[in-house]
Every structure is written in C-alpha cells, then in structure tokens.
Amino acid sequence: MKVLVTGATGFLGRFVVARLSGEHEVIAMTRRAGVTIESASAVVVGDVLSPETLPAAMAGVDVLVHSAGLVSHRPEDAESCWSVHVLGTQNALDAARAAGIKRVVYLSTSGTVAVSHKDEVRDEGAADPLMLIRSLPYYRSKYFAEQIALERSDAELQVICLNPSLLLGPGDPTGDSTRPIRLFLEDQVPAAPPGGLSFVDVRDVAEAVEAALTRGRGGRRYLLGGANMSFGDFYAKLARISDKAAPPVLPAVTRKALKWLPKLGVDGMPFARALDRYELEIASRYWYLDHSRATSELGWEPRNPMGTLEDTVADLLDRRTY
C-alpha cells in the first residue's frame, strides 16, 4: 500500500514511518522543504493548515495516517492547538475524501475518553468526559477533532481512531512527551501529584498503526496503554532506575485546592519551576485505561512497561536532553 503520514517528523511520526516502511511505500509529509527522513520512500511538503498543499501530497495514496499535532498544555497555545487539531483534521479528511483515499488512521489521545476524578479504569464505552477536560486546551481540542473524525467515517472513507496514552520511549525530539521523566531527572519533582497516569511505548503505538491499516474497524476508537499507575508509583520506579530518591506523594486535597483557590499558581505549591497550574490539574486526575479492544481486534499487546521506562531514562541521559 501507498501510505501518507502527516506529522512525520514528530516523536510518533518518525516511528510510524520506520515501522511501515518495511512493507509499504511510505510518503512522509512535512511542512518544510529539504527535510530528510531516511526510512521514507519519499518526502513531500504539505501543511494541514494550508489545504491547497494537500491534493498533491495525497495523489495516489491508499491510506492516510494522520498524526500531525501539537503537544502543549500552555494556555497561550490553546488557539494553536485548536487550529492544528480541529481545523487541520477537517482539512486532512476533506482532502483524503477528495483524493479517493479509502482509509484513515487518526492518532488521537486517550485523554478524550479515559480520564476521571476517581481511581478507576475506563474503556472506549466510558461516559463522555468533556466536562472534565474542557479547561485543558490540548485535550479539549483533541476531543473535538476526534468527534469530527469519527462522524465522518463511512463506507467510502473509513476512519480508525487510535488513542494512545502518554508516549514514552527513546527519541523524543522536542522532549515534550517525555517531560515528566526529564523533570524528575532534573530534580524538579519534589513531590508526586495525587493522581494516576497511563503511558505507552511509542514503538508499540507504531505497531498499532500498522495493525490498524488492515484490521481496524471504521468509526471505532482503540485505547492504547502500556501501564496504569499512580504518580507515586511512577516516580518510585524512576527512582530505582536512576538511583535517585523517590518523592513524597501530595495528598488528594490538592485537587480540591485548585477548585477552592482558582487563582492559585505554582508559587504556593511544591512544584515551583516545574509544573504550571494546568499540568497540576492534569496530574491530579486519573488517566487509567483498558486496552482490551486493541488486543482483541488489532492483535496488539504492549511491551513490559519497565523496559519503556528504562529505555526512556537511558535515552535522556545519553542525549542530555534534560
């Protein structure tokens, strides 16, 4: 198959291109000319926010893997997140349909469904979490982009939605996704937040993309997670790997404090110079998920999560990106 990958220079995009290149003709789309991606069959210039650039990029393509996105929880990036995720996804799907592409694999996030104020595990059938994420620009924009993607899935253009949790592993080019580990290695996590996270190896998500090319069902989403654990357990494992001290865990009342004191910033919390208010809100919730659907329908299984943590720490130390 001829597969076009948007966001091909990103953390996930590069692994997707490399994974698919063994069996498929992979076209990597980038916004800038002159970019080299060794594992790609070809590199084309295109921008999901410039729809006039998309027809040429999608000519003759069988499957679109749409992974272009912006990972940021800064409030000043809210408009950019909305543009890239919502408008960019609309443009990509419109161009795919016009080009006669029959299948789209859309990379969303587990935060559009698997999030709760309670310590619970959620699957694809969980209650709509919009009220829980409406104050978080990144997740809010991904939520609406995902709704658009799934609503446009039909017999002529099947859209499969993959929902990975926090991406970890080696090779994060910007450090945005692996930031929780980098902050820990920098000794900027004096206390663990009271919530819980799910994380997944970026290499495993690339495998899920490959499986979705042929096994994914149009109009469905698939949660992808390698492990669910409290932030306390997460940092305790990192402490053992890096030979550092594990931080104490903040009490659950931290979540209520953010609600009681809406103007409270990090200055009054033990996260100065580390997490901003939005990140603390995120870390005070539970992002646990059940990936059973991906296992049963895509044949997907994540690797040992300790291996992912060890590889991420080793990569950050080797590249001195922290």
Phi, psi and omega in degrees: 000152173263118187241128174260130180244116172274158183065032189290343180265359181281177180305305180285318185305319180295322179289324177296313179302313181296319182294318185279339188294339181291328185244348187227163172274109187254122177256121181264126179258129178230160180276342184243140177287154176087004179280135179250127173234104192303322185279351181279147175290327178201159176238128179239153179266129179193158182218125181294344176267001175234081188302337180292344179272351189277323182305316181294322181293329186263000181298125177077008183278140177269318183225136174256127170254108186261099181242005179297133180189176179232118178265103178204138176248012178282132181300331180290347178262009183301316181294320179295319177300316180297316181297309184294315186281311185277300181294319180297320178292319176302313181297318181296317180291320177299316181292323179296316179296317180296329181277356180081017177291136186263341185218137177233131171255112184258128180266108178256219178212151179295340182291356175275353181216320187262078177211142183204157171279348183251159177282086182213156180258132183244150175242189185296342180266009182295159179299149180302126185261017187306320181296334180279337186242004185295337179270001183248102190305319182297307183292324178298315181292322178293326178300309183290326176297319179295320178301316179298315183299313183289324179295333182271357179287130178207191184294331182274330180222096181277124180249120176254129184252121175257133186239078179284152174277202182304125181278123175233171182128179181281154169092018178290110188290330182256341183081004182291317184285322182271014183304319179303324179283320179300317179298321178296316180294335177274004182062036179253018177238081182289342178209144179278136177299163185277354184270202180217153183234165168237141175224161183213148180286131181301328179291327177289325178293322176299323176295322178295323177299315179300317179295322183292338180302326184239335187254344181292146180261130181300140179082007180243155175243154184228115177286137182232115179213142180265335181194143170251131177200153176295158177296329176300312178294321180303309182287333175295320178293319177297324179298318180293321181292319186261002180059045176242170177280139177284138180283154173291163182259132176293150177289157180298341181297345178304320180298318181291327180298323179296327179281319181292325184240078187298340180263006182290127177254196183283345184300329181263009182242160179281037179233018181307137179069008180241287183254141172272180185299319182294319179293325177292323175299315180300314184285353178264003178248176181247130186242035184284143182219162177245119183262023185301323181296317179297324178292314185285324186261329181256349184069030187262137174221134178281160177280176177300123184297332178295325177297321178297314179297317180297317180293323180293313179299313181299319180294316179296321178290319181295319183270352181050049179268008180249000000 
